[in-house]
Amino acid sequence: MIGTRGRLPLNGEAGGAPGAVTGFAIKDAQGNRRSVAMAGADVVVAAGERFEVKSASAGGWGDPLSRPAEEVVLDLQCGRISLQEAEDVYGLVMDAGAPDDDATARRRSALALDRLARSIRPEPARVPTDVSQDSFPIYPGIVQRGRYAQASSSGAILACAPQHWTEGCAILEEDDGGVTIRSYLDPLTGTALLVEAVPTGSVRSFSTLPARWTEAA
């Protein structure tokens, strides 16, 4: 038997988290579960045991803290996520079975600020005086104004062409067993702009295009 995507998950987009990885396991009659390697032979499933496959999944789209509360509640009701995940990942606060909008907003703000507190922060960017009013997309949530890259929601200046647009981001790195989950954050708000999963020790895995950016200087 051979499995793939057992270690390195697929990336999300626009601040979405990486997806799940593949996992094989055998569950015995008492409910105990033991992991099985991604590639192997002569794996025996005894009577009363069950062979389980957890499939890898695509990454998410958008910062989880920006997901509409009513959609998080629907995921919760459908059993896609637990209440703990709704609170910790999406910042949802429930009150009497319904989302508490004010408390959710406060929790989401606190979670975003906690990201910033744990990140490597860039030097405060000089606010340029020659920022163009015309904007063109570089990446979801990032726009090009003349020769500057700007976070569209906060207005934070992130880079000057031809720098990579992430140069002005706060960077949060979290290790997960030889895989680094690296989040590029809005330095003002802590919003996740892009999250990548790379082997620990690897550099940034993507480039900034198009030519109107790389040649803007």
TORDOTI-231597 format. One record per residue (C-alpha): residue number from 1; residue in three letters; x, y, z. Coordinates in steps of 0.001 Angstrom, whole numbers. Each point is the difference from the previous one (the first is absolute). Example, Ala and Ser with C-alpha at 12.3 -4.5 7.8 and 13.67 -1.06 7.14 Angstrom:
<rs>
{keza = 1	torro = ala	x = 12300	y = -4500	z = 7800}
{keza = 2	torro = ser	x = 1370	y = 3440	z = -660}
</rs>
This chain:
<rs>
{keza = 1	torro = met	x = 0	y = 0	z = 0}
{keza = 2	torro = ile	x = 1190	y = 3511	z = -800}
{keza = 3	torro = gly	x = -1325	y = 3312	z = 1293}
{keza = 4	torro = thr	x = 927	y = 3537	z = -995}
{keza = 5	torro = arg	x = -173	y = 3400	z = 1669}
{keza = 6	torro = gly	x = 684	y = -1507	z = 3397}
{keza = 7	torro = arg	x = 2395	y = 2717	z = 1139}
{keza = 8	torro = leu	x = -278	y = 3209	z = -2021}
{keza = 9	torro = pro	x = -3540	y = 1409	z = -304}
{keza = 10	torro = leu	x = -1384	y = 1961	z = -2906}
{keza = 11	torro = asn	x = 103	y = 3760	z = 498}
{keza = 12	torro = gly	x = -3037	y = 2190	z = 343}
{keza = 13	torro = glu	x = -499	y = 3302	z = -1784}
{keza = 14	torro = ala	x = -610	y = 3600	z = 1056}
{keza = 15	torro = gly	x = 880	y = -723	z = 3638}
{keza = 16	torro = gly	x = -1690	y = -3386	z = 174}
{keza = 17	torro = ala	x = 1727	y = -2678	z = 2064}
{keza = 18	torro = pro	x = 1615	y = -3091	z = -1554}
{keza = 19	torro = gly	x = -2171	y = -3079	z = -355}
{keza = 20	torro = ala	x = 79	y = -3332	z = 1789}
{keza = 21	torro = val	x = 2563	y = -2705	z = -743}
{keza = 22	torro = thr	x = -661	y = -3636	z = -820}
{keza = 23	torro = gly	x = -21	y = -2467	z = 2873}
{keza = 24	torro = phe	x = -344	y = -3804	z = 208}
{keza = 25	torro = ala	x = -956	y = -1776	z = 3213}
{keza = 26	torro = ile	x = -1371	y = -3244	z = 1361}
{keza = 27	torro = lys	x = -2688	y = 230	z = 2662}
{keza = 28	torro = asp	x = -584	y = -2994	z = 2248}
{keza = 29	torro = ala	x = -3224	y = -1173	z = 1591}
{keza = 30	torro = gln	x = 716	y = 2019	z = 3169}
{keza = 31	torro = gly	x = 323	y = 3222	z = -2013}
{keza = 32	torro = asn	x = 3781	y = 228	z = 248}
{keza = 33	torro = arg	x = 1602	y = 1401	z = -3136}
{keza = 34	torro = arg	x = 3549	y = -658	z = -1254}
{keza = 35	torro = ser	x = 1570	y = 1816	z = -2919}
{keza = 36	torro = val	x = 1149	y = -1791	z = -3144}
{keza = 37	torro = ala	x = 2817	y = 1266	z = -2222}
{keza = 38	torro = met	x = -739	y = 1679	z = -3322}
{keza = 39	torro = ala	x = 1793	y = -2756	z = -1889}
{keza = 40	torro = gly	x = 114	y = -3583	z = 1209}
{keza = 41	torro = ala	x = -791	y = -3619	z = -587}
{keza = 42	torro = asp	x = -1239	y = -2924	z = 2077}
{keza = 43	torro = val	x = -2262	y = 2235	z = 2090}
{keza = 44	torro = val	x = -2449	y = -2346	z = 1699}
{keza = 45	torro = val	x = -3512	y = 1039	z = 953}
{keza = 46	torro = ala	x = -1302	y = -2570	z = 2487}
{keza = 47	torro = ala	x = -3569	y = -1059	z = 532}
{keza = 48	torro = gly	x = -1880	y = 2741	z = 1841}
{keza = 49	torro = glu	x = 2421	y = 2701	z = -1108}
{keza = 50	torro = arg	x = -623	y = 2763	z = -2486}
{keza = 51	torro = phe	x = 2407	y = 1618	z = -2459}
{keza = 52	torro = glu	x = -530	y = 3771	z = -143}
{keza = 53	torro = val	x = 1088	y = 2504	z = -2635}
{keza = 54	torro = lys	x = 21	y = 3732	z = 658}
{keza = 55	torro = ser	x = 370	y = 1732	z = -3346}
{keza = 56	torro = ala	x = 2028	y = 3124	z = -602}
{keza = 57	torro = ser	x = -2034	y = 3082	z = -829}
{keza = 58	torro = ala	x = 429	y = 3315	z = -1726}
{keza = 59	torro = gly	x = 905	y = 3062	z = 2035}
{keza = 60	torro = gly	x = -2440	y = 2713	z = 988}
{keza = 61	torro = trp	x = -882	y = 3267	z = -1676}
{keza = 62	torro = gly	x = 323	y = 3193	z = 2018}
{keza = 63	torro = asp	x = 1016	y = 676	z = 3579}
{keza = 64	torro = pro	x = -2168	y = -2204	z = 2265}
{keza = 65	torro = leu	x = -552	y = 3041	z = 2227}
{keza = 66	torro = ser	x = -1772	y = 1676	z = -2930}
{keza = 67	torro = arg	x = -2465	y = -2829	z = -640}
{keza = 68	torro = pro	x = -3605	y = 1165	z = 509}
{keza = 69	torro = ala	x = -1221	y = -1158	z = 3404}
{keza = 70	torro = glu	x = -3177	y = -1524	z = -1425}
{keza = 71	torro = glu	x = 2087	y = -2256	z = -2280}
{keza = 72	torro = val	x = 2110	y = -1129	z = 2948}
{keza = 73	torro = val	x = -3219	y = -806	z = 1897}
{keza = 74	torro = leu	x = -1216	y = -2069	z = -2973}
{keza = 75	torro = asp	x = 3279	y = -1934	z = -56}
{keza = 76	torro = leu	x = -416	y = -585	z = 3733}
{keza = 77	torro = gln	x = -3587	y = -1210	z = -366}
{keza = 78	torro = cys	x = 963	y = -2353	z = -2842}
{keza = 79	torro = gly	x = 2762	y = -1537	z = 2114}
{keza = 80	torro = arg	x = 2809	y = 1178	z = -2285}
{keza = 81	torro = ile	x = 1802	y = 1661	z = 2916}
{keza = 82	torro = ser	x = -143	y = -190	z = 3781}
{keza = 83	torro = leu	x = -1020	y = 2813	z = 2311}
{keza = 84	torro = gln	x = 3636	y = 248	z = 1120}
{keza = 85	torro = glu	x = 1129	y = 436	z = -3618}
{keza = 86	torro = ala	x = -2706	y = 2595	z = -583}
{keza = 87	torro = glu	x = 1338	y = 1979	z = 2956}
{keza = 88	torro = asp	x = 3743	y = -473	z = -520}
{keza = 89	torro = val	x = 254	y = 107	z = -3811}
{keza = 90	torro = tyr	x = -2907	y = 2210	z = -1002}
{keza = 91	torro = gly	x = -360	y = 2108	z = 3135}
{keza = 92	torro = leu	x = -3702	y = -797	z = 329}
{keza = 93	torro = val	x = -1729	y = 711	z = 3321}
{keza = 94	torro = met	x = -3420	y = -1574	z = 535}
{keza = 95	torro = asp	x = -2683	y = 1194	z = 2412}
{keza = 96	torro = ala	x = -3136	y = -2065	z = 579}
{keza = 97	torro = gly	x = 509	y = -1882	z = -3283}
{keza = 98	torro = ala	x = 549	y = 3096	z = -2143}
{keza = 99	torro = pro	x = 3151	y = 1916	z = -921}
{keza = 100	torro = asp	x = 790	y = 3002	z = 2195}
{keza = 101	torro = asp	x = 1131	y = 2528	z = -2594}
{keza = 102	torro = asp	x = 1662	y = 2437	z = 2398}
{keza = 103	torro = ala	x = 1827	y = -2699	z = 1951}
{keza = 104	torro = thr	x = 1045	y = -1702	z = -3251}
{keza = 105	torro = ala	x = 1452	y = 3260	z = -1317}
{keza = 106	torro = arg	x = 1974	y = 478	z = 3225}
{keza = 107	torro = arg	x = 1301	y = -3564	z = -3}
{keza = 108	torro = arg	x = 1035	y = 214	z = -3648}
{keza = 109	torro = ser	x = 1860	y = 3235	z = 665}
{keza = 110	torro = ala	x = 1765	y = -1592	z = 2971}
{keza = 111	torro = leu	x = 1020	y = -3049	z = -2045}
{keza = 112	torro = ala	x = 1371	y = 2200	z = -2798}
{keza = 113	torro = leu	x = 1978	y = 2109	z = 2493}
{keza = 114	torro = asp	x = 1360	y = -3194	z = 1560}
{keza = 115	torro = arg	x = 1317	y = -997	z = -3432}
{keza = 116	torro = leu	x = 1827	y = 3309	z = -228}
{keza = 117	torro = ala	x = 1425	y = -411	z = 3492}
{keza = 118	torro = arg	x = 1501	y = -3359	z = -996}
{keza = 119	torro = ser	x = 1256	y = 1131	z = -3408}
{keza = 120	torro = ile	x = 3193	y = 1593	z = -1266}
{keza = 121	torro = arg	x = -1026	y = 3575	z = -734}
{keza = 122	torro = pro	x = 1570	y = 2146	z = -2714}
{keza = 123	torro = glu	x = 1345	y = 3469	z = 577}
{keza = 124	torro = pro	x = -2847	y = 2527	z = -286}
{keza = 125	torro = ala	x = -335	y = 934	z = -3656}
{keza = 126	torro = arg	x = 452	y = 3582	z = -1042}
{keza = 127	torro = val	x = -3308	y = 1298	z = -1301}
{keza = 128	torro = pro	x = 783	y = 1172	z = -3542}
{keza = 129	torro = thr	x = -1432	y = 3184	z = -1412}
{keza = 130	torro = asp	x = -140	y = -1197	z = -3605}
{keza = 131	torro = val	x = -2487	y = -2875	z = 321}
{keza = 132	torro = ser	x = -2146	y = -207	z = -3107}
{keza = 133	torro = gln	x = -3779	y = 73	z = 329}
{keza = 134	torro = asp	x = -324	y = -2639	z = -2713}
{keza = 135	torro = ser	x = 156	y = -3556	z = 1332}
{keza = 136	torro = phe	x = 658	y = -3307	z = -1704}
{keza = 137	torro = pro	x = -128	y = -3466	z = 1564}
{keza = 138	torro = ile	x = 3173	y = -1854	z = 952}
{keza = 139	torro = tyr	x = -1594	y = -2676	z = 2204}
{keza = 140	torro = pro	x = -3365	y = -222	z = 1819}
{keza = 141	torro = gly	x = 86	y = 2767	z = 2600}
{keza = 142	torro = ile	x = 3150	y = 1585	z = -1495}
{keza = 143	torro = val	x = -79	y = 2824	z = -2526}
{keza = 144	torro = gln	x = 2628	y = 1841	z = -1977}
{keza = 145	torro = arg	x = -137	y = 3789	z = 155}
{keza = 146	torro = gly	x = 2693	y = 1346	z = -2257}
{keza = 147	torro = arg	x = 3199	y = -1578	z = 1289}
{keza = 148	torro = tyr	x = -1392	y = -1017	z = 3391}
{keza = 149	torro = ala	x = -1737	y = -3155	z = 1239}
{keza = 150	torro = gln	x = -2739	y = 734	z = 2500}
{keza = 151	torro = ala	x = -2298	y = -2100	z = 2175}
{keza = 152	torro = ser	x = -3384	y = 1010	z = -1353}
{keza = 153	torro = ser	x = -1909	y = -321	z = 3303}
{keza = 154	torro = ser	x = 2347	y = 1957	z = 2297}
{keza = 155	torro = gly	x = 1987	y = 2133	z = -2449}
{keza = 156	torro = ala	x = 3313	y = -1302	z = 1374}
{keza = 157	torro = ile	x = 2883	y = 516	z = -2434}
{keza = 158	torro = leu	x = 1686	y = -3386	z = -416}
{keza = 159	torro = ala	x = 2693	y = 451	z = -2623}
{keza = 160	torro = cys	x = 1446	y = 2169	z = -2741}
{keza = 161	torro = ala	x = 468	y = -1566	z = -3449}
{keza = 162	torro = pro	x = 1720	y = -2225	z = -905}
{keza = 163	torro = gln	x = 104	y = -1385	z = 3584}
{keza = 164	torro = his	x = -2122	y = -3013	z = 828}
{keza = 165	torro = trp	x = -3318	y = 1301	z = 1370}
{keza = 166	torro = thr	x = 512	y = -1986	z = 3227}
{keza = 167	torro = glu	x = 3076	y = 2047	z = 1014}
{keza = 168	torro = gly	x = -2089	y = 2265	z = 2220}
{keza = 169	torro = cys	x = -2108	y = -2770	z = 1552}
{keza = 170	torro = ala	x = 275	y = -1216	z = 3551}
{keza = 171	torro = ile	x = 1054	y = -3659	z = -233}
{keza = 172	torro = leu	x = -1185	y = -2716	z = 2342}
{keza = 173	torro = glu	x = 1680	y = -3418	z = -240}
{keza = 174	torro = glu	x = -1349	y = -3072	z = 1785}
{keza = 175	torro = asp	x = 1700	y = -3400	z = -211}
{keza = 176	torro = asp	x = -2088	y = -3114	z = -514}
{keza = 177	torro = gly	x = 2285	y = -3030	z = 8}
{keza = 178	torro = gly	x = 2470	y = 1091	z = -2655}
{keza = 179	torro = val	x = -2495	y = 2163	z = -1872}
{keza = 180	torro = thr	x = -59	y = 3751	z = 568}
{keza = 181	torro = ile	x = -3329	y = 1792	z = -248}
{keza = 182	torro = arg	x = 1013	y = 3537	z = -952}
{keza = 183	torro = ser	x = -2599	y = 2779	z = 182}
{keza = 184	torro = tyr	x = 499	y = 3364	z = -1683}
{keza = 185	torro = leu	x = -2024	y = 2467	z = 2040}
{keza = 186	torro = asp	x = -1252	y = 3535	z = -484}
{keza = 187	torro = pro	x = 2404	y = 1881	z = 2311}
{keza = 188	torro = leu	x = -2762	y = 2293	z = 1223}
{keza = 189	torro = thr	x = -2863	y = -2415	z = 653}
{keza = 190	torro = gly	x = 1452	y = -3520	z = 159}
{keza = 191	torro = thr	x = -2261	y = -1161	z = -2826}
{keza = 192	torro = ala	x = 1458	y = -3020	z = -1809}
{keza = 193	torro = leu	x = 764	y = 1020	z = -3583}
{keza = 194	torro = leu	x = 1615	y = -3269	z = -1072}
{keza = 195	torro = val	x = 933	y = -3211	z = 1826}
{keza = 196	torro = glu	x = 2408	y = -2581	z = -1408}
{keza = 197	torro = ala	x = 1100	y = -3441	z = 1163}
{keza = 198	torro = val	x = 3642	y = -774	z = -826}
{keza = 199	torro = pro	x = 2629	y = -2477	z = 1194}
{keza = 200	torro = thr	x = 1704	y = 1492	z = 3068}
{keza = 201	torro = gly	x = 3005	y = 2037	z = -1080}
{keza = 202	torro = ser	x = -1458	y = 886	z = -3400}
{keza = 203	torro = val	x = -208	y = 3556	z = -1267}
{keza = 204	torro = arg	x = -3101	y = 1709	z = -1360}
{keza = 205	torro = ser	x = -1559	y = -2234	z = -2638}
{keza = 206	torro = phe	x = -1680	y = 2473	z = -2347}
{keza = 207	torro = ser	x = 799	y = 3027	z = -2136}
{keza = 208	torro = thr	x = -1613	y = 3360	z = -647}
{keza = 209	torro = leu	x = -1305	y = 715	z = -3480}
{keza = 210	torro = pro	x = -1003	y = 1523	z = -2468}
{keza = 211	torro = ala	x = 2512	y = 2070	z = -1984}
{keza = 212	torro = arg	x = -1884	y = 3230	z = 750}
{keza = 213	torro = trp	x = 1111	y = -561	z = 3614}
{keza = 214	torro = thr	x = 3471	y = -1432	z = -507}
{keza = 215	torro = glu	x = 813	y = 2775	z = -2484}
{keza = 216	torro = ala	x = -1825	y = 2830	z = 1779}
{keza = 217	torro = ala	x = 3151	y = 1474	z = 1521}
</rs>
